[in-house]
Amino acid sequence: MKTKSELLLQTYIEKHIDDEPELLTELRRQAHLTLLHPRMLSGHVQGRILKMFMQMIQPKHVLEIGTYTGYSALCIAEGLSNEATLDTIEINDELEDKILKFFNLSEHGSKIKLHIGDALEIIPSFPYEFDAVFIDGNKRHYVAYYEACMQKLRSGGYIFADNTLWDGHVIDEVVDKNDLQTKGILEFNEVVKNDERVDTVILPIRDGITVLRKKL
Ligand SMILES: C[S@@+](CC[C@H](N)C(=O)[O-])C[C@H]1O[C@@H](n2cnc3c(N)ncnc32)[C@H](O)[C@@H]1O
């Protein structure tokens, strides 16, 4: 639960950055009306940040784990050149129609290829390396996603991992042994901190975004 001043600051930020494209506002509205966990989608501020990251890196191939509604995928695609591609993987096939509807409505949708299935099974099959990856799937499997992505990430490429502060649970003194999501995030944060193959920072944006750069 955010405090009043956090909410005011959030509104201030939203008013002083690029507007959320109308299509994404509509996607978000529909997600709130029809889906169980609409808070999972990236939202206005993080969406603009993802677009900006892509404009900074100028990747050719991007991978996303966890499409959900397609909100973040559309933000990533917005930041890509017309020659670049985004492969996004979603395990829940019930979301496919909703996702494709908005990809088809977007001028950036043609840059995106949706894969329905388990990211851990699909990632090894890509025939090219990625320049950037956005990890936003099941928090229990972050280490497994990370290892799979590292096999397909070019040297100098970036991984962005979402929710790595997990609503502050990373600093809980006692973690319930049945809370596998918190355990997954804690394990991921330890693994990347101790992995000499990457440079690592955590941006305390929204729920925490870890940015990793695979060393040359
Ligand atoms: C937090 S949501 C993604 C939100 C989206 N990236 C956004 O920011 O708008 C996580 C999604 O990951 C999907 N997911 C979970 N495990 C997965 C897996 N192993 N492979 C692919 N998708 C997975 C879930 O079904 C869910 O839709």
The ligand as an ORCA input file, in Angstrom:
! r2SCAN-3c Opt
* xyz 0 1
  C       4.110    -10.111    -14.422
  S       3.288    -10.838    -15.767
  C       4.054    -10.087    -17.155
  C       3.676     -8.639    -17.316
  C       4.149     -8.003    -18.603
  N       5.535     -8.295    -18.884
  C       3.991     -6.501    -18.501
  O       4.867     -5.863    -17.888
  O       3.025     -5.940    -19.001
  C       3.982    -12.448    -15.783
  C       3.510    -13.337    -16.926
  O       4.461    -14.411    -17.063
  C       3.778    -15.555    -17.479
  N       4.637    -16.727    -17.219
  C       4.849    -17.357    -16.035
  N       5.731    -18.380    -16.189
  C       6.105    -18.379    -17.497
  C       6.982    -19.182    -18.273
  N       7.669    -20.200    -17.718
  N       7.119    -18.917    -19.584
  C       6.425    -17.885    -20.153
  N       5.572    -17.090    -19.471
  C       5.412    -17.317    -18.155
  C       2.487    -15.506    -16.676
  O       1.488    -16.334    -17.246
  C       2.153    -14.015    -16.700
  O       1.276    -13.707    -17.761
*
